[in-house]
Amino acid sequence: MTQPWYNEQRVRTPGSVILTSWRAEREAARAQGPANSVPVSGITPGTEAYAWLTGHVGAGRAISERSAMSVSAVYACVSLIGGALASLTLETYQTEGDSRKKYRPPLWWLLNEQMHPTWSAPVGWEFGAQSLLLEGDLFMRIHRVSPYSPDVKWLEPMHPLCVDVIRASPERRAYLFSTPEGVIALDQDDVIHVPGPGFNGLRGLSQIRHVLRQPASIALAGGEQAETMIDQGLRPDLVLKSGDKLNSEQIDKLRGQWAERYSGAKNTTAPVVLPNGMDVKEISISPQDAQLLDNRKFSIEDIARIFGVPPFMIGQTDKTTSWGSGVEQMGIGFVKYTLQRHLVKIEQEFNRKLFKTARNFVEFNAATLERGDFKTRNDGYRVGLGRAGEPGWLTVNEVRRMENLPPVDGGDTLNTGATNAPEPNPPAAE
């Protein structure tokens, strides 16, 4: 699309203006010499370059997107939010005065069925949710029918690590996408960008590098500790006590025989035979004393807190929750306090990038997640339809539509609540 910040000189410049400017800045930085560069030998733990490459800040393990997703709690939270987002329908609306009505332009198919020839819509939404929850940004490239057309041909999800955001002017951002064909520069109007918390005007805050690093590192450490204990046959650390004095050769031989015979899960049932009146003393503490299980539970709750997911929704059900009973209350609370903050940002970003007008807009239909049981729905429909003395605000066909049933004749009349009962003080009969 033609952008207002393109002046005549920029239009006449061949190639991408943004990409040309970016390359010029990079070449100028390189020309300054090795003072601005970091040698490979200098990329060591604790340096800024090491933190940038690995996401490792301070003490602990370096956490990447792949290692974070190997933690069950992280995987469960990301899958839950991504799956919920993918299951919602992003409806398109038109305003008519003070009311609105649904309509289905070609854009509806892109948002709900197929974003791109290589991306179905649900998969694209799950990928976008994972990028937003772990890397701090959701990016989608808008493929338009032509550079001068507002019509959208495709929506292509892009991984945040393949995107570089720069300021093209004080009022506008530019996006550099690394693709197999090379670097592509796009204006902000041709990119869907939904940042997470900590947005600094260019990028959102990466959860992997910051809030998620320590809990995920603790969870990985707990898993490795449990795996090591199982691999060693759940045997504690032992000390062999002997009344006789042993030389170094005897000590090394005894240690080697013990490790060969009794170490590992395969030798857990082998009997222990001690020569020369030797004794065995356990010096390690039990998993309960080490609070291994408690630490793993705490890491699950901490990770769930970061993502805003109630622990019981990812299988942590050992504590009583303050939620109401029933799936309906769980779904309403999850949509209201966790999903809603993501849905609003996505809706507004699509509205301002695809429509640029208040007449047309998109909105997620979260009714499927808030859907109650059959009895609860019927009670709500009964109130909506109205009855004698109580006007209704739903018609029969509107209720049938919400239950995916065909309309019936005469079902579009709204109940006014009027009755044919006699007046309270009828006139006396003549």
C-alpha positions as CSV (number, residue, x, y, z in Angstrom):
1,M,0.0,0.0,0.0
2,T,1.1,3.6,-0.6
3,Q,2.2,5.0,2.7
4,P,1.9,8.7,3.7
5,W,5.5,8.9,4.8
6,Y,6.8,8.0,1.3
7,N,7.9,11.3,-0.3
8,E,8.6,11.7,-3.9
9,Q,12.3,11.0,-3.5
10,R,11.7,7.8,-1.7
11,V,9.2,6.6,-4.3
12,R,11.8,7.1,-7.1
13,T,14.5,5.3,-5.2
14,P,14.8,1.8,-6.6
15,G,14.4,-1.2,-4.3
16,S,13.3,-1.2,-0.7
17,V,13.9,2.1,1.0
18,I,13.8,0.6,4.5
19,L,16.0,-2.3,3.6
20,T,18.5,0.0,1.8
21,S,18.6,2.3,4.9
22,W,19.1,-0.7,7.2
23,R,21.9,-2.1,5.1
24,A,23.6,1.3,5.1
25,E,23.5,1.5,8.9
26,R,24.9,-2.0,9.2
27,E,27.8,-1.2,6.8
28,A,28.5,2.0,8.7
29,A,28.6,0.1,12.0
30,R,31.0,-2.5,10.5
31,A,33.3,0.2,9.2
32,Q,33.9,1.4,12.7
33,G,36.1,-1.6,13.3
34,P,36.2,-4.5,15.7
35,A,35.3,-2.3,18.7
36,N,31.6,-3.0,18.2
37,S,32.0,-6.7,17.5
38,V,32.4,-9.6,19.9
39,P,34.7,-12.5,19.0
40,V,33.4,-16.0,19.3
41,S,35.9,-16.8,22.0
42,G,34.3,-13.9,24.0
43,I,30.8,-15.4,24.0
44,T,31.0,-17.1,27.4
45,P,28.5,-17.5,30.2
46,G,27.9,-14.2,31.9
47,T,28.5,-12.0,28.9
48,E,25.8,-10.0,27.1
49,A,26.4,-11.8,23.8
50,Y,25.9,-15.2,25.6
51,A,22.7,-13.9,27.1
52,W,21.4,-12.7,23.8
53,L,22.1,-16.0,22.0
54,T,20.8,-18.3,24.7
55,G,18.3,-16.3,26.7
56,H,20.5,-17.0,29.7
57,V,20.5,-14.1,32.1
58,G,22.4,-14.5,35.4
59,A,22.7,-17.8,37.2
60,G,20.8,-21.0,36.2
61,R,20.3,-22.9,33.0
62,A,19.9,-21.3,29.6
63,I,16.3,-21.7,28.5
64,S,15.2,-21.8,24.9
65,E,11.8,-22.2,23.4
66,R,12.4,-25.9,22.9
67,S,13.7,-26.6,26.4
68,A,10.9,-24.5,27.9
69,M,8.3,-26.6,26.1
70,S,9.9,-29.7,27.5
71,V,8.6,-28.7,30.9
72,S,5.1,-30.2,31.3
73,A,3.6,-27.1,33.0
74,V,4.8,-24.8,30.3
75,Y,3.6,-27.1,27.6
76,A,0.2,-27.5,29.3
77,C,-0.3,-23.7,29.7
78,V,0.7,-22.9,26.2
79,S,-1.4,-25.7,24.7
80,L,-4.4,-24.7,26.8
81,I,-4.3,-21.0,25.8
82,G,-3.3,-21.8,22.2
83,G,-6.0,-24.4,21.9
84,A,-8.7,-22.2,23.3
85,L,-7.7,-19.4,21.0
86,A,-7.8,-21.7,18.0
87,S,-11.2,-23.1,18.9
88,L,-12.8,-19.6,18.9
89,T,-14.5,-18.1,15.8
90,L,-13.3,-14.6,14.8
91,E,-16.5,-13.2,13.4
92,T,-16.7,-10.2,11.1
93,Y,-19.4,-7.5,11.7
94,Q,-20.8,-4.4,10.0
95,T,-22.4,-1.6,12.0
96,E,-25.8,-0.3,11.0
97,G,-26.6,2.8,13.1
98,D,-26.6,1.6,16.7
99,S,-26.8,-2.1,15.9
100,R,-24.5,-4.5,14.1
101,K,-24.9,-7.5,11.9
102,K,-22.7,-10.5,10.9
103,Y,-21.4,-10.8,7.4
104,R,-18.8,-13.1,5.9
105,P,-16.4,-11.5,3.4
106,P,-13.4,-13.5,2.0
107,L,-11.5,-12.4,5.0
108,W,-13.6,-14.6,7.2
109,W,-12.2,-17.7,5.5
110,L,-8.7,-16.5,6.1
111,L,-9.3,-15.9,9.8
112,N,-11.2,-19.1,10.5
113,E,-10.3,-21.8,7.9
114,Q,-7.0,-21.2,6.0
115,M,-4.7,-18.3,6.6
116,H,-2.1,-19.3,4.1
117,P,-1.6,-22.1,1.6
118,T,0.7,-23.7,4.1
119,W,-1.2,-22.7,7.3
120,S,-4.7,-23.7,8.4
121,A,-6.3,-21.1,10.7
122,P,-6.3,-23.1,13.9
123,V,-2.6,-24.1,13.5
124,G,-1.7,-20.5,12.8
125,W,-3.5,-19.3,15.9
126,E,-1.8,-21.9,18.0
127,F,1.6,-20.9,16.6
128,G,0.8,-17.3,17.2
129,A,-0.2,-18.0,20.8
130,Q,3.0,-19.9,21.4
131,S,5.1,-17.0,20.0
132,L,3.2,-14.5,22.1
133,L,3.4,-16.5,25.3
134,L,7.1,-17.5,25.0
135,E,8.8,-14.9,22.9
136,G,6.6,-11.9,23.8
137,D,5.3,-11.1,20.3
138,L,2.8,-12.4,17.7
139,F,3.7,-11.6,14.1
140,M,1.8,-12.2,10.9
141,R,2.7,-10.9,7.5
142,I,-0.2,-9.5,5.5
143,H,0.0,-10.5,1.8
144,R,-2.2,-8.1,-0.1
145,V,-3.7,-8.7,-3.6
146,S,-1.4,-5.9,-4.8
147,P,0.9,-3.2,-3.2
148,Y,-1.9,-0.7,-3.8
149,S,-4.9,-2.8,-2.7
150,P,-6.4,-3.0,0.8
151,D,-7.7,-6.5,0.1
152,V,-5.9,-9.3,1.9
153,K,-4.8,-12.4,0.0
154,W,-3.0,-14.3,2.8
155,L,-2.0,-14.1,6.4
156,E,1.4,-15.7,7.1
157,P,2.4,-16.4,10.7
158,M,6.1,-15.5,11.3
159,H,8.4,-16.6,14.1
160,P,9.6,-13.7,16.3
161,L,13.2,-14.7,16.0
162,C,12.9,-14.2,12.2
163,V,11.7,-10.6,12.6
164,D,13.6,-7.4,13.3
165,V,11.7,-4.3,14.2
166,I,13.2,-0.8,13.5
167,R,11.9,2.8,13.5
168,A,11.4,4.1,10.0
169,S,10.3,7.5,11.3
170,P,9.1,8.9,14.7
171,E,5.5,7.8,13.8
172,R,6.1,4.5,12.0
173,R,7.8,1.2,12.5
174,A,9.3,-1.1,9.8
175,Y,9.6,-4.8,9.9
176,L,12.5,-6.9,8.5
177,F,11.6,-10.5,7.8
178,S,14.2,-13.2,7.3
179,T,12.9,-15.6,4.7
180,P,14.5,-18.2,2.4
181,E,14.4,-15.7,-0.4
182,G,16.3,-13.1,1.7
183,V,15.4,-10.2,3.9
184,I,12.0,-8.5,3.2
185,A,11.2,-5.0,4.5
186,L,7.6,-4.1,5.2
187,D,5.8,-1.1,6.6
188,Q,3.8,-1.5,9.8
189,D,0.5,-1.4,8.0
190,D,1.4,-4.7,6.3
191,V,2.2,-6.6,9.5
192,I,0.0,-7.9,12.3
193,H,2.0,-7.3,15.5
194,V,0.5,-8.2,18.9
195,P,3.1,-7.6,21.7
196,G,2.9,-9.0,25.1
197,P,3.6,-7.2,28.5
198,G,6.6,-5.0,28.7
199,F,6.2,-3.5,25.2
200,N,8.8,-0.8,24.6
201,G,7.5,0.5,21.3
202,L,9.3,-2.1,19.3
203,R,9.1,-5.5,21.0
204,G,7.3,-7.2,23.9
205,L,9.1,-8.7,26.8
206,S,10.4,-12.2,26.2
207,Q,9.1,-14.5,28.8
208,I,11.8,-17.1,28.1
209,R,14.6,-14.6,28.9
210,H,12.9,-13.0,31.9
211,V,10.0,-14.3,34.0
212,L,9.9,-17.8,32.8
213,R,13.7,-18.5,32.9
214,Q,14.0,-19.3,36.6
215,P,10.8,-21.4,37.1
216,A,11.5,-23.4,34.0
217,S,15.1,-23.9,35.1
218,I,14.0,-25.1,38.5
219,A,11.5,-27.5,36.8
220,L,14.2,-28.8,34.5
221,A,16.6,-29.3,37.4
222,G,14.0,-31.2,39.4
223,G,13.3,-33.4,36.4
224,E,17.0,-34.1,36.0
225,Q,17.4,-34.9,39.7
226,A,14.5,-37.3,39.6
227,E,15.9,-38.9,36.4
228,T,19.3,-39.3,38.0
229,M,17.9,-41.0,41.1
230,I,15.9,-43.5,38.9
231,D,18.9,-44.1,36.7
232,Q,21.0,-44.9,39.8
233,G,18.4,-47.4,40.9
234,L,17.1,-45.1,43.7
235,R,20.2,-46.0,45.7
236,P,21.3,-43.4,48.3
237,D,24.9,-42.2,48.7
238,L,26.8,-44.7,50.9
239,V,30.0,-44.9,52.9
240,L,31.8,-48.2,53.4
241,K,33.3,-48.5,56.8
242,S,36.1,-51.0,57.5
243,G,37.8,-51.9,60.8
244,D,41.0,-52.8,58.9
245,K,43.3,-50.3,57.3
246,L,43.1,-50.5,53.5
247,N,45.7,-49.3,51.1
248,S,45.0,-47.2,48.0
249,E,45.0,-50.2,45.7
250,Q,42.4,-52.0,47.8
251,I,40.3,-48.9,48.0
252,D,40.3,-48.4,44.3
253,K,39.5,-52.1,43.6
254,L,36.6,-52.1,46.1
255,R,35.2,-48.9,44.7
256,G,35.3,-50.2,41.2
257,Q,33.7,-53.5,42.1
258,W,31.0,-51.7,44.0
259,A,30.2,-49.4,41.1
260,E,30.2,-52.2,38.6
261,R,28.1,-54.5,40.7
262,Y,25.6,-52.3,42.5
263,S,25.2,-49.0,40.5
264,G,22.4,-48.4,38.0
265,A,18.8,-49.4,37.8
266,K,19.5,-52.9,36.4
267,N,21.3,-53.9,39.6
268,T,18.8,-52.8,42.1
269,T,18.0,-56.4,43.2
270,A,21.6,-57.6,43.5
271,P,22.5,-58.6,47.1
272,V,25.2,-56.7,49.0
273,V,28.1,-58.7,50.2
274,L,30.7,-57.0,52.4
275,P,34.1,-58.7,53.2
276,N,36.2,-58.3,56.3
277,G,33.4,-57.1,58.6
278,M,32.8,-54.0,56.6
279,D,29.7,-51.8,57.3
280,V,27.5,-49.6,55.1
281,K,26.3,-46.1,56.2
282,E,23.9,-44.0,54.3
283,I,24.8,-40.3,54.1
284,S,22.3,-39.0,51.6
285,I,18.8,-37.6,52.4
286,S,15.6,-39.0,51.1
287,P,13.6,-37.3,48.3
288,Q,11.0,-36.2,50.9
289,D,13.7,-34.6,53.0
290,A,15.2,-33.0,49.9
291,Q,11.6,-31.7,49.2
292,L,12.0,-32.7,45.6
293,L,8.3,-33.3,45.2
294,D,7.4,-30.0,46.9
295,N,9.8,-28.1,44.7
296,R,8.3,-29.6,41.5
297,K,4.8,-28.7,42.7
298,F,5.9,-25.1,43.4
299,S,7.4,-24.8,40.0
300,I,4.1,-25.9,38.4
301,E,2.2,-23.3,40.4
302,D,4.7,-20.6,39.6
303,I,4.6,-21.3,35.9
304,A,0.8,-21.4,35.9
305,R,0.8,-18.0,37.7
306,I,3.0,-16.5,35.0
307,F,0.6,-17.6,32.2
308,G,-2.5,-16.7,34.2
309,V,-3.8,-20.2,34.2
310,P,-5.5,-21.7,37.3
311,P,-3.3,-24.7,38.3
312,F,-6.3,-27.1,38.4
313,M,-6.8,-26.5,34.6
314,I,-3.4,-28.1,33.9
315,G,-3.9,-31.0,36.2
316,Q,-2.6,-29.6,39.5
317,T,-5.7,-30.6,41.6
318,D,-4.2,-31.3,45.1
319,K,-5.5,-28.0,46.5
320,T,-9.0,-26.6,46.9
321,T,-9.8,-23.8,44.6
322,S,-12.0,-20.8,45.1
323,W,-13.8,-21.3,41.8
324,G,-17.5,-22.1,41.5
325,S,-18.6,-25.6,40.7
326,G,-19.2,-26.7,37.2
327,V,-17.5,-26.3,33.8
328,E,-19.4,-23.1,33.1
329,Q,-17.8,-21.1,35.9
330,M,-14.4,-22.4,35.0
331,G,-14.8,-21.5,31.4
332,I,-16.2,-18.0,32.2
333,G,-13.3,-17.3,34.6
334,F,-10.7,-18.6,32.2
335,V,-12.1,-16.4,29.4
336,K,-12.5,-13.3,31.6
337,Y,-9.2,-13.3,33.4
338,T,-6.8,-15.1,31.0
339,L,-8.0,-15.2,27.4
340,Q,-9.7,-11.8,27.3
341,R,-6.4,-9.8,27.6
342,H,-5.1,-11.6,24.6
343,L,-8.3,-11.5,22.6
344,V,-8.8,-7.7,22.9
345,K,-5.3,-7.0,21.7
346,I,-5.7,-9.3,18.7
347,E,-9.1,-7.8,17.8
348,Q,-7.9,-4.2,17.9
349,E,-4.7,-5.0,15.9
350,F,-6.7,-6.7,13.1
351,N,-9.3,-3.9,13.1
352,R,-6.8,-1.1,12.7
353,K,-4.6,-2.9,10.1
354,L,-7.4,-4.5,8.0
355,F,-10.3,-2.1,8.1
356,K,-9.1,1.4,9.4
357,T,-12.8,2.3,9.9
358,A,-15.3,1.8,12.7
359,R,-18.0,0.5,10.3
360,N,-16.4,-3.0,9.9
361,F,-14.7,-4.9,12.7
362,V,-13.8,-8.4,13.9
363,E,-14.6,-9.9,17.3
364,F,-14.0,-13.3,18.8
365,N,-17.1,-15.3,19.7
366,A,-16.2,-16.8,23.1
367,A,-19.7,-18.2,23.7
368,T,-18.5,-21.8,23.0
369,L,-16.0,-21.6,26.0
370,E,-18.6,-20.0,28.3
371,R,-21.3,-22.5,27.3
372,G,-23.0,-24.0,30.4
373,D,-24.7,-27.3,30.9
374,F,-28.1,-28.1,29.3
375,K,-30.2,-27.2,32.3
376,T,-28.3,-23.9,32.8
377,R,-28.7,-22.9,29.2
378,N,-32.4,-23.7,29.2
379,D,-33.0,-21.6,32.3
380,G,-31.2,-18.7,30.6
381,Y,-33.2,-19.1,27.4
382,R,-36.4,-19.2,29.5
383,V,-35.6,-15.8,30.9
384,G,-34.5,-14.5,27.6
385,L,-37.7,-15.6,25.8
386,G,-39.9,-14.0,28.6
387,R,-43.2,-15.0,29.9
388,A,-46.5,-13.6,31.1
389,G,-45.8,-10.2,32.6
390,E,-42.1,-10.4,31.7
391,P,-41.1,-9.1,28.3
392,G,-38.4,-11.1,26.5
393,W,-35.3,-10.0,24.7
394,L,-34.7,-13.2,22.6
395,T,-36.9,-14.7,19.9
396,V,-37.4,-18.4,19.4
397,N,-35.3,-18.4,16.3
398,E,-32.5,-16.6,18.0
399,V,-32.4,-19.3,20.7
400,R,-32.6,-22.1,18.0
401,R,-29.7,-20.5,16.2
402,M,-27.6,-20.6,19.3
403,E,-28.3,-24.3,19.5
404,N,-27.5,-24.8,15.8
405,L,-31.1,-25.6,15.0
406,P,-33.0,-24.4,11.9
407,P,-35.5,-21.5,12.2
408,V,-39.3,-22.1,12.5
409,D,-42.2,-20.2,11.1
410,G,-43.3,-17.4,13.4
411,G,-40.2,-17.7,15.5
412,D,-39.0,-14.1,14.9
413,T,-41.7,-12.4,17.1
414,L,-40.4,-10.9,20.3
415,N,-42.5,-11.7,23.4
416,T,-43.8,-8.4,24.9
417,G,-45.0,-10.0,28.1
418,A,-48.6,-9.0,27.5
419,T,-51.3,-11.3,28.9
420,N,-55.0,-11.8,28.4
421,A,-55.8,-11.8,32.1
422,P,-58.8,-9.7,33.2
423,E,-58.2,-6.3,34.7
424,P,-57.6,-6.1,38.4
425,N,-60.9,-4.1,38.9
426,P,-63.2,-4.9,36.1
427,P,-66.4,-2.7,35.7
428,A,-69.6,-4.1,37.2
429,A,-71.8,-6.1,34.8
430,E,-74.8,-4.2,33.6
